[in-house]
C-alpha cells in the first residue's frame, strides 16, 4: 500500500511541477524561474515536514509519501543542473553561478524556515 501512496503522491507532484513551470514561464517568459520556484517551495515544505516529524511525531509514512513521493517529483535537481549547464554553454558563467548559488541559498533558507517555524509552533 505504501508503494501506491508514494506513486500517487509522485503523480500529483509531477503535475504540480509542470503547472508551476507553465505559470512561471507565462508570467516571466523564463523557464528557469519555474525551476527555482519549485525547488524553493519544495525545500520549504520539506522543512515543514521535518519540523512536524520532530515537533509532533509525524508518522514516518507521511514523510515518505509527501517527502519522497510528492516533493521528490515536484522538486527538480536535474532541470536545475541542465539550466546551469546551458548558462555555461551560452558562455554566461556569472549567470550560472548566480543560478546555482542563488538556488542553493534560497532553498536552504526555505528549508530552515519551514523546519524552525513548525518546531517553534509545536
ABEGO torsion letter per residue (X at the ends): XAAAAAAAAAAAAAAAAAAAAAAAAAAAGBAAAAAAAAAAAAAAAAAAAAAAAAAAGBBAAAAAAAAAAAAAAABBAAAAAAAAAAAAAAGBAAAAAAAAAAAAAAAAAAAAAAAAAAAAAX
